[in-house]
Amino acid sequence: MHQVPTIAAISTPLGVGAIGIVRMTGPEAISICAQVFRSASGSPLDRAATHRLCYGAVQDPASGNLVDEVLVGIMRAPQTYTREDIVEVNCHGGPVAQQKILSLFLERGAQLASPGEFTRRAFLNGRIDLAQAESVVQIISAKTEAGLRVALAQLDGSLSGEIGELRQTILREMAAMEADIDFSDEDIEELDRGQTGERLEQIRSRLEELIDSAFVGRVLSQGVRTAIVGKPNVGKSSLLNSLLMRERAIVTEIPGTTRDTIEEIINVKGIPLQLIDTAGLRPATDEVEQVGVERSRRAMQEADLILCLFDGSEPEDDHDRALLTSLPKDRAIFVINKCDRFRGQSPRFNRGLLPSEPVIISAMTRQGLNKLKEKITGVVLGGSLPPLEGPIVTHERHRLLLESARESLSRACQGLRVGLGEELIAEELRAALAALGEITGEENVDDLLETIFREFCIGK
């Protein structure tokens, strides 16, 4: 019988830090570590109680040299992350010590873990399903507290539980339909197509709600790509710095200072914004500026949200008008900057040119920035974050599979209404079941695993 290999990896980011963790899982994890660990108490590591820390040192048996002073965590199967024996060596955070400890493990039979292999084993050993496994990446990469809450809820099974209930409901309807097909000559109650259609429509409606939650999920997990655009010297870099509350972009009175896009992430009322400061939009004066302007236009077209900036201390000109002509207005918030220069007067820029009421700010003094943040929140999520208690779809893969299941149920409901044969309707229900099963990993996942776990970092 083939034995599952023991795998090892450094689980903390490489570099200098206070603590580094070298992790190992598999049937030989404890015995491999015992070959290089010397307990301060003299007690053998393989006799240590589960879920305990052992203090001692890692020593190279070949040379007898001390590698590092460490704490070793012993976790015995099945009450572990992978449902296998796990060893975690907590050493000092220098890369040399971590790499040396990992090398000692590999020399004694462990294999280097591939990205996501620890979490993959948790899935394969039945500790978590595929949707829960995918949430681990989102917990690690969460940019806001709201995004973290949604990812933790998915790890806890909020989406998986909902999918499981929907599958069970579809299974019951399909079982009743197939019984009607197989035992049509028997004395059993005939299938009520009207009631069956109503129940399937309720499931379809719930799938629609989950699909609708995908926009919020994407915003919280990936952020909103937000391009700051305008002609040169209207204050784009100043606005970026003000939103970040630090000097990230160079600010001068010389037009064209920004020659490339600058990207940063900020948290605005729980929404992660991926801010993109762009080069000023105008006819380029040299080849370098031309590349910057082209990138700015591309960023504007690809952005989820556009902060379109105008200089309120000056009248509008042809560059402003050209920007308004090329702008995707359905994704734009209009901002009139430099109100600190108005001296109590109205902006010299003609607000009547704008399709909607602008937000008036001063990027230099930060006046009006709270109103701008409220406007951003309103445009993105209708004013505030929606309740996050229920299941929220955060992965594009999940959304596409939910849409596939919804379409199958729609065809089944239509078939019931027009008198389609029950065999064909049952096939649509099987297709819906298969799509939902792919979300949690109950069906057709072999080809997906490499793609999904490739997103993980090594050691997780």
N, C-alpha and C positions, 0 to 999 in steps of 0.2 A: 504494500500500500504506500502510495506517494505521500511523504510528509510535507506539510506546509512549511516553506522556508521561514526562518526568522529574519526580520528586516530591521535595519537601524538607520537613523538619520539625525542630523542636528536640527532641532525644532525651533531654535531661536535665531533671529537674523544674524548673519555673520558680521563681525566687527567687534569693536571694543565695547564692553558693557559690564554691569555689575555681576550678572549671572548668565550662564549659558546652560542649555539643557540638551543632552544627547539622549535620544529615545530609542527604545528597542521593543519589538513585539514579536511573539511567536513561541513555539514550544521550547526553544532552547534559550530564551532571553535571560532567564535567571541564572542558568548554569554558565552561560558565556560570560555574564558580568561577574560571576563569582570567581572566575579564573584570574581577574585583574583587580578585584576590589579587596582591600584589607580593612576589616572592621576595627574601629578603635577598641571595641569591647572584646575582640577576639572571637566573636560568635560567627559561625559560617553564614554566608548570605543566603544559601539555599534553605536554611532553616528559619529564616526571618518570617514573622507573621505578615499577612497580607495588609496592604494599605498602611504601611509604616515607613518612616524614614530611618535609614541607617547611616550613622556618621562614620567616616573613615577616610581612606585615601585610595586613589587609583595608582597602581604600580605596574611598570612594564616588566613582565616576568623574564623576558630575555636579557635585559640589562640590569634589572633590579632598581632602576631609577624611579624616583617619585614623579608622577605626572601632575597630580593636583590633589588638593584636599577637597572632599566632596560630600554631598548628601545623596544617598541612593534611595529612591522611592520604589518599593516593591508592591505590585498589584497583581494578584493572582486571578486567573480566569474562574468564573465567567463575569464577575462584577468589575469589568474594565471597559474602556472605550472601545476596544476591538473584540471583546469577549475572548481574548487570549491573554496569556501572561504578558505583563508589560513591566519594563524597567525604565526609570527615568533618572539619569545621572545629572544632578545639579552641581555644576562646577563654576569656577570663575569665568567671566565672560570674554576672556581673550580668545582669539581664533586659534592660536597654537594649541592650547589645552583641549579645546573642543575637538579639533581635528585629530589630535593624537588619541583621544579616548575613542573616537569613532573608528580610527584605523585599528586599534586593538580589538574592537568588536568584530570588524570585518576579517581580520586575520584569523579569528577563531570560529569562523563559520557563518557569521551573519552576512546578509546581502544588503547592499545599499538600496534604500527605499526609493521608489519613483514618486513623482508628485502626487499627493493625495492618497497614497497607498494605505496609510493608517485608517483614513475615513472609508476608503473602499472596502477594507476588511470589516469595518463596523457594519457596512451595508451587506456584504456577502454573508456575514455571520448572523444576520437577522436582528442586529441591535437597533438599527434605524432603517427607514425606507429611503428610496432615492430622493424624494422631495426634501426629506430632513437632511440628507447628506449634502444636497446642494445649498442648503441654508448656511452651512458651516462657512463657506466662502464669503457669504454676505455678512456674517457676524464679524469676520476678520476685517472686512473692507468697509464696514458701516461708517458713514461720514457724519451722521447725526444720531441723537438719542432716539428719535422716532424710527429711523431706519434700523437701529439695533433692536428696538422692541419688536418690529415686524419680523426680523430675521429670527429672533429668539422664539417668537410664537410659532414660526414654521418649524423650527427645530423641535419644539415641544409637541408638534403634531397637529396644529390647528388646521392646516390645509389638508394634510393626509387624512385626518378624521372626517372632514367634510367630503373628500373624494370617496372614502370608504363607504360612507352612508349613501351617497348617490349611486355607487356601483351596486350596493345591496338592493336598493329600490329598483334599479333597472333589472337586476337578476330576478327579482320576484315577478315583475311584469313579463319578462321573457319566459320564465318557467310556466306561468299561467298560459301564455300564448302557445308554447310548445306542447303543453298538455292538451290543449284544445285541438292542436294539429294531430298529435299521436293517438288520441283517444276520442276522435270525433264520432266513432260508432258506439262508444260506451254511453252509459246513462250518467253523464256529468253535466254540470251547469255550463251552458254556452257562454263563451267569452262576450262580455259587454264592451263592444268596441268604443262606444262613447265614453264610458268611465275610464277605460284604459287610456284613451287619448287625453283625457283631462289630467290623469296622473302623470303621463309623460310630458305634458305641457308644463306642469309644475316643476318637473326636473329641468326641463329646458330653460325655464325662467330663472331657476337658481344658477344654472350655468352662465346665463347672461349676466347675472349680478357679479359672479366671480370674474368674468371677462372684463366687465366694466371697472373692477378694482385694479386691473393691470396697469392703468395709467399712474395711479397713486403709487403702486408698487415700484414701477420703473423710476418714478421721480425720487422716491426714498432710497432706492438701492443704487441707482446710477447717477442721480443728480440731473439738473436741468442745464443743458449747454446754453450759456447766456453770452451773446456777443455784444460788446460795447462798440458802437460804430458812430461815425461822424466825420466831418472834414477835419483837416489838421488844426490843432491848437484850440479845440472846443472844450478840452478838459477830460478826455477819455482816461488818460493815465491817472489824473488826479482823482477821478471817481473810483477807479480801481483801488488806489491807495487808501481812499477814505473808507470804502467798504471793507477792505482788509484791516484797516486801522494800523497800517505800517507802510513804510516806503518800499514798495515792490518795483514800481516802474519809474523810470527817469522822467522828471517833469521840468521842462524849460519853456521859455517864451518862443523858442525857435520852432516853427512849424516843421513837421516831419521827423521829430525826434524818435518816435517809435517806428522802427523799420520792419518788425516782425510781430507775430501774435505772441502774447504773453498769457499763460493760463494759470489760474489759481482756483482753489475751492474754498467757499465760505458757507456758513450756515445762516440762512435768513429765516427766522421764525420756524425752525425745524425743517426747512427745505434746503438740501444741498445745492448750491449753485456753482457750476463750473464756469467761472468768469473768464472771458477771452477778451483781452485788450487788443484792439486791432490798430494797424497803421491807418493814418488819415486817408480818407477817400478823396483823391484829386488826381489830375493827370500827373504821372510820375515825372520827376526831373532827372532820374538816372536809373540804371538797370537794377540796382539793389532796391530802390524804392518801388520800382515796378513789381518786383517779386512780392514785396510786402503788401502792396495794394491788391494784387491778385489773391493772396492768401486771406486778406481781409474780406474780400467779396465771397470767397468760398466759405469762410467761417460764418458770414451773414446768412448765406443760403442754407447751411447745414444746421444752424442753431435752432434750439427749441424756443428760445426767447431772445428778443433783440432790444437792447437799450439804445435808442436812437437819440444822440446828444446834439444839441444846438447851442450856440453861444448867444445868450439872451442880451448881452451888452452891445451886440452889433446887429445891423439889419441883415435879413436873409440875402443870400447871393445865389449865383447859378449853381455852385457846388451843393448847396443845401437843397435846391429844387431837384437837382439830378439824383441826389440820394433818396428823396421822397418818391421819385418815379420808379427807382429800382428796388425799393424796399418791400419785403413781404409783410404787408401791413397787418395781416391777421395775427402775427406773432410779435408785434412791436409795442413797446412802451415808449412814449415820446417824453423827452426830458429837456427842459430848458435850464442851462447851467449859468453860473456866474451871477446869481442874484445879489451877491455882495457888492456888485458894481452898479446896481440900479439906482442907488441913492434915493430910495423911496418912490421911484418912478416905475411905470410898467416896463416890461421887457421891450427892447427895440425890435426884437424878432417878431414877425407877424404870426401870432398863434392861429389865425384863421386859415393858414395853409395846412395845418395839421388835421388829420382825420378824426382825432379824438383829443380830449383835454389833456394837456401835458402836466407833468410834475415839475415844479420849479424848485431848483436846488442851488446850493453853492458847494461844489465838491471841495473847495479849499477850506471853508469854515464848517462843513458838514451840516449846514442848515438845510432842512427839508429831506434829509436822508431817511428819517423814520417814515415819512409819507411815501417815499419811493419804495421802501421795503414792504409797506402795507399794500402798495399797488402791485408789486411783484407777487406777493402771496395771493392777492385777489385774482390776478390773471392766471396763475398756475393752478391753484386749487380752490378757487371760488371764495376766497376770503380767509380760510384757516384750514388747518389739517383736519381731515374727516376723522371720525372715530376709528381707532386702530384695533379694537377688540376682536373683531371677526377675522376670518381668513382673508388674506390679501395676496394676490398673485404677484410675484416679484420676478419671475423668469419668463423670458420670451418663449422658451420651449413649452412651458406650462400653458401659456396663453394660446399658442397654436393648437395644442392638443385639446384644450377646452373648446376651442372653436370647431375643431373637427367633430368632437362629441356632440356639440350643439347642432351642427348641420345634420348629423345622422339622426338625431332625435326629431328634428324638424321634418325630415323626409318620412320618418316613421309616423309622425302625427298626420302628415298630409296623406300618407297611404291609408291610414285608418279612416280618414274622412271620405276618400274617394272609392273605398272598397277594394284596395290592393290586397293581394293574397297574403295570408299571415306568414307564410314562409319567407317572403321578401321583407316583410316588416321585421321579422325576427333577425334577419341578416343585418338590418340597420342597427338594431339594438346590440348585436354582437360587436359591430364596428364602434359604437359608442363606448361599450365596456372596454374594448381593447385600447382606445385612445386614453381613457381615464386610467387604465392600468399602467400605461407607459409613464404617467406622471409619477406614480409611487414606486415603479419598478417591478410591478407584478407581472408585466407582460412585455416581451420584445425589447429587452434592454441590453443584450450582449453587445450590439454595435454602438450603443450610446456610452458605455462606461469609459472607454478611452477618451472620448471627447469631453465628457463631464469632468473627470478627475484630472485632466490635463490642466484645468484652470487652478488647481490647488498648488500651494507652495509645498516644497519638499519638507517632510517631517510632520505633516498634518494628515 
